[in-house]
Amino acid sequence: MLFGCQSKQKSSNEPFEQLSKSVDQYATNILSRGNINSMSVAIYKNGSSYHNYYGTVDSVSKKPLTNQSLFEIASISKVFTGSLMAKAILDKKLTLDNDIREFLPRTYPNLEFEGTPVTIKNIVTHTLGFETPKKLKNVYSKIFSGEYAKNPIVYTLEDLFDELETTTLSHAPGTFYAYNNVGPEIAAYILEQVYKKPYPELLSDFFKEIGMENSYLQDYEQHKDHLIQGYTESGELAMIGKNPLLGGASGIITTLPDLMKFLQYQLEAKQPFIKEATRTLFENKEEKLGYFWDVGYAEEEGFYYLKTGTSNGVQSILLVCPDANYGQILLMNNTSEKAVNDWISLYNKIEYDLIKFPKINLWSQVEPLFLKNSKEASKQYLALKKDTVHYFATANYLNRVGYDFLSQEQTALAIDVFKLAISTDPENANLYDSLGEAYYKAKQYKKAKESYENVLKLDPNNTNAKKNSNEINLILEHRN
């Protein structure tokens, strides 16, 4: 089930409308796999935006999602804390090199490693130098298991201050990345000290600045009628998460339109704190961090930054690409492994189209027909492929589509897609390898053998093709 809700666009244009239809198509197809109850999607490109809802909150009530539906965005809350920290830096309330002990209520001589203290920079980049204190870690575990669903959490900010007194640093701050919820909570406390305001008030002021009128910090009970609960790996209704501390690490509940305002603000506002919050402060082989943002640079889309959030039952992601002027948001209320895999697949499909815009993905135009009549759809694809002004089409993308069909046990469709891909790029050994794999899965061993032979004609040293050909020969010999 699809519930349309298009945002007001700054400039209506046919390519963006086609892109929006493609997004609907991708989301509907993903939802049909049955692993996700509902999804909410928003996209932005060059000043135009679109958002929509798919599926129902659950299979019993058939309740649709709306613009009033509230989602617990979990760790995406951290980048709001990071934004406020970046503003504090620019307001000269503190510096990245400040020792955090300057703002804490006790002296904490233990919060240093061989004379190197924990700094503001360390708390916003997950490079504290120490692990989450034991009692707090245990509380987080109980929250996630639902133990505190109906009971108050027996842990306070004072308990954290107590635990910090016995914390030992295992390495120098700033040298080792370890994702945690402690740094954001310390950041929220420090913000309270430098601005002389409670953190919820600081966050509320920030919401107002952006225009986020339906966003709150942990007001679960007051907004329970609109709060979306999710489902766990086992399919059970997940408990709403609770944050025992200030809310710097998690606890924001918001609507898709409000989160879209935050995305647009990132791309349009040109506020100095946005650039500050997203500049690289820490980097190793795996990660690049701004103020709690994951940042990076890609060859085609340029600079980007993103944040994901995983609560007990809601999975979310926010992506911003300033250089290519696009972004996307995905929310779903299932967190099983299959649901997450589908969610990632949808994310990749949408981003690929956003990168190539204003050209439209040719595959999205022929896919509905392909599911009914692959031969006729293939003819249309080859005919429209000549129109390089309006469409983009690559054999490698078709290869990905084929593997998506394979993963869904739709082997016949995968074979037809791989054959179509080969017809557009007959010298591509990898495509024959993919076709061979599909034929093998379909137990069409003679055709699989032919495909691998074609691989070896184009790539004589292909070890995978040699291995699979030998296995197929043994199967065919055994049959004879």
N, C-alpha and C positions, 0 to 999 in steps of 0.2 A: 504494500500500500504506500502511495506517495502523496505527500501533502505539500502542495506548492506554496511558496512564500518568497517571491522574488524581491530583493532589495531595490530601493530606488536607485537607478543608475544615473550617473552624471551625463552619460551620452549613450543613447540607444544605438546599437549597431548590430548588423546581422551576424558577423563572425562571433561576437560575444553571445548572442542568443543561441547560436549553434553549439558553442562551447558549453553553455548551460544545459542544453539538451543532452550533450554527451555525458556531462556529469550525472544527470538524472539516470541516464542509461547505465552507466557504470555502477552506480549505487544500487539501482534496482536489481541488476544482475548479481551483484555481490550478496544482496539481501536474500535472493532466491535460493542461495545455498543452504539456508536454514541455520546458520551458526550465530546470527546476530538478530536480536529482537528489533532494535531500532538504531538508526544512524541520523546524525545531523551534520550537514556539510555546508561550508561557506567558502567562496572563492572571491578573489579580488585581482583585477588586472587592469592596469592603466586607467584607474579612476572608475571603472565599472565593477559592480559587485553583485553577487547572487548567493542566496542561501535557501536551503530546502531541508525537509524532514522526510524520512523514509521508514516504513514499518510502524509498529505500535509498541508502546511501552512494555506490554506483556501479551501473551497469547490468550489470556482469559478475558480481561476487560476490554481489549482492543482499543485502549485509550491512545489517541494520537498525540504526538508531540506538537507543541505550539511555540509561539514567540515568548510565552510566559513560562515555559518549562525551564527549570533550574537544574544545572549540572554541577556536581562537585568536581572541580578541575584539578584537585590534588596538587601535584608539584608545579603546575603552571603558576600556582600562587607565588612561587619563589621569584619569578621574574618581575612581579609587582613590587616585591620587597627590594629586588635589585634595582628597579627603576627609582624607587625612593632613596636608596643609598646613593645612586648616581646623582640625583638631585642634591643630596646633602653634600656630596663632594663639590659640586659646582657652586653650592651656596656657601662653601668654605666653612661648613660646620665641622668637618673632619677631613682627613686625608687618607689615601689608601695605605700609607705607611704608619698610620697611628697604631700603637699597641692597644689591643682591645681592652686591656686591663685599666686603661685610662677612664673607661666608661662603666666598668663593672663595679658592683657594690662592695667587693672585697679585694684584697691585694693579690692573691693568687700567684705567689712566687714560683709555683710549679708549672705555670703556663708559658714555658719557654723551653727551648732545647739548646743546650750548650751556649746560652746567652742570646739565642735568637727567639724573639717573642712572636706570638700569634698576632697578626695584623688584620686590619680591615680587608685588605686584599685577599688574605687567606680565607676569611669566612665567606666571601662572595664567590670564591672559586673552588670550594670543596678541598682545600689544601691545608687543613687545620694542623695536621701533625699528630692528631689523637683520634681515637675511635669514639663512637657514641657511648656515653656512660652506661654501665650495665643496667641500672634500674630503669632508665629511660628506654633503653633498647627492649627490655622486657615489657614495658608499657606499650610500646609501639606494636609488639608482637600480639599482645592481648587485644589491642584495638582492631588490628587486622583480622583477628579470629572472631570478632564480634562479642567478646566477653563484656565489653563496656557498653553494649548497645542500650541497655536499660539501667545501667548503674553509673554513678559518677566515677570519674577517673581519679585514682588516688595518687596523683603526682602534680606538683605545681612548679612554678618558676623558682620558688625557694628551694625545692628539691634539686632542681638543676644546678643552682648556685652551690648547694652542698656537695653534689657529686663532682663539680668542677674542681673543688678543693683537693680531691684525691686523684684527679686525672693525671696520667703520666704521658708525656709525649714520647713517641717511639722513633721519631725522626724530625728533622728540621721542618718547620712550617714553610709551605711554598714549594716543597720538593717532591711531594707525592700526592696524586689525586685520589681521593676516596669520597665518593658521593655520600652525603649525609643530610640529616634534617637539623642538626645542632647549629651549624653556621647561620642558616636563615633565621632561626629563633633568636640567636645572639644579636644578629643584625637588627631585628625588629626591636629588641630591647634598647640597643644603642640609639636607634632612631628616636625612641621615646625620650632618651636622656638629652639628645642634642636639640630636639625641637620642643621639649617640655610639653608634649602632648601624648595621650594614649595611642598605641599603634592603630587600633580600630578607627580612631578619629583621623589619623594621618591617611590611612587607606581610603576612608570614605571621602576625604577631600580630593584625593587623587582620582577616584571614580567620578566625582562631579566634574573635575577638570576635563576628563575625557568624554563625559556625557553618558557614562554607564549608570543608568538610573535604576537598574534591576539587578544589582550585584551586591553581595553581602559577605560578611565574614562570620561564618559558623552559626548564622541565625537559622539553624535547621528546623527547630520546632515552630518558629513563627511562620516559616514559609513551606511547611511540610506538604501542603496541598499541591504545590507546583514542583516539589523536589523529586527528581527522577532517581529511583533506585535501580541498581544494576543486578547482574547475575554472575555468579562465580563459575569456576571451572566445572563444578558438578551440576550447574544449572539451577542452584538454589538462589533464592533472593538474598542479595548481599546487604550487610548492615552498613548504614551510613557511617563513614569514618569520623572520628573526633580528634581534635588536636588539643592536648592538655596544656599547651603553652600559649604564646601570643598569636600565632597564626602566620608567622613569617615563612614557614615551610609548606603549609597546606591549610585548607579551610575555606578558601573562597568558593562561593556558589554563585553562578552567573547564568545568564541566558545566552543563546547563540547570537542574537543581535547585539548584545552588549560586548561579547567577546570579539565580534566583528568590528565594533567601534574601536576597540583597542588595536586590532590589526590595522585598520585604516589610519588610526592616529600614528602608528609606527611609520607608515609610508607617506603620510601627507603633512604631518604637523611640523616637521623640520625643527623640532625642539632640541636644543643642545644636549639635554640629558639622554636622549635616545642614542645619539652617537657615542656618548660616554659609556652608557650601559652595555653597548654591544661591541666595544673595542676589545681586542684580545688581551687578557691579563695573565693567562696561564696556558701553556701548550706543552703537550708531550706527543708521543707517537700516535696515540689513540684519540686524545681529546684536545679541543681548543675552547677555552671558556672566557666569556665576558662576565658581567654581573649576574651569575646563575644561568645565563643563556649559553647554549651550545652554539658556537659560531664556526663558520667555515667559508671556503671559497671553491666554487666549481667552475670548470672551464666555460661552460655554456651560459649558466645563469648568473655567474659572478658571486658577489658576497651574499651570504645568507645567514640567518640565525633562527633557531627554533627551540621549542621546549615541549616535552611530553609530560603527561600526567597519568598516573595509574592509581585509582582508588580501589576500594573493595570490589566495585562492580562497574566502574566507568573508565574507559580508556579515551584519552584526548591528546591532540597534538595541535600546535600552533606554529606555522612556518611563515617567515617573512623574508622576502628577497628584494631588497631595495634597488639593486643594480638593474634587475629585470622588471621591477615594479609589479610584483605579484605576491600573493600570499594565499594560504589556505588553512582551513580549520576542519578537523574531523573529530566528532564525538560519537561514542557508541556505548550502550549500556550492557555490554558483555565483555568478560575478560578471560574467556577460555582460550586455549592455545589456537584452536581453529578460528575463533573469532578474531584474534589478534592477527593471524596470518591473512585473513580476508581484509582486515582493516589496512594492513601494510600494502596489500595488493591494490586496494582502492586509492590509497595515498599516492602510490607510484604512478598509477594510470592518470590521475588528475594532474599531478605535477608535470608529467611529460607533455600534456596538452597545454598547460599554462606556459611552459617554456617555449613551445613552438608557435603560440598564438601571435598574430591573427590567422595563421594558417590552421586549418582544421584537420584533425586526425582522420585520414581516409578510412581507416578500419572502423571507426565509430559509425561512419555513414553506411557501411555495408553489413555490419555485424547482425542487425535484426534479420535481414534477409538470409544471411549466411546460416543462421540457426535453423532456417526452414528449408533453404535450397542452396547448398554450398556451391554448386556448379554455376548457377545463375549469378550468385553474389560474386564469385571469382571473376566472371566476365565483366561485371560492373566495375569491380576493383581495378582490373587491368585497363579498362576504358578511361576511368576517372583519374587514374594515376598520371596520365599525360598532362593533367591540369595542375601544374606545379605552382601556379599563382595562388590557388585557393586551398590546396591540400598538401599535406606532407605524408609521405609513405616510405617506409624502409623495410627491407627484408628482415633485418634484425629485430624490428618491433614485432613483425609477424611471428618470428621465432619465439618471442616471449609469450605471445598470445597462444601459440601452439602448446607450450609447456603449461600454461594456465589451464587449458583444456585437459591436458594429461593429468594434472593434479586433481582435477575434478572427475576423473575416470571417464571423460568423454573422448575416448581414444579415436573414434571415427572422425570427429570434428578436428582433432589435433592433426591427424594424417592429412586431411584436406587443407588445413592451414599451412602445414609444412610444404605441401606440394605447390600451393599458391606462392609461397615465399621463394621456392626454387625456380618457379617460372619467371620471377622477377630478377633473380640473381643466380643463374645456373652454374657459375664458377665458384660458388661458396661452399666449401667442404663441410663447414659446420652445419649447414642446413640439411645436407644429406645425412649427416650423423644424427641429427634430431629426428629426421624421418625414419631412419633405421631403428632408433629407439622406440618410436611409436609403433612401427610394424612389429617389432619384437614383443612389445607389450600386448599387441593384438593377436599374438601367436601366428602372425603371417610371416613365417621364417624365411621363405624364399624371397619375398619382397624385401625383407630386412637385410638379407645377404646382398641383394642387388644394391641397396642403398649404401651399405658399408663398402662395397666394391667401388662405388662411385666416389666415396670419400677418399679411398686409397689411390684412385686415379689422379685426384687433385692434390692429395697430400700423402705421398707414399710412406712417410714416417709417422703417420698417425697411429699411436700405440693403442688408443681406445678402439679404433675401428678394427685393428688386427685382432685384438683380444675378443671382441664381440663376434667377429667373423669366425674365429676358431670355435667359439662356443656354439654358434649356429650350425657349423659343419657337424659337430658332434651330435646335436639334436637331430639333424636331417639324416645322418648315418644310422642313428638309433631307430629312427622311424622306418628306414628301409630294411 
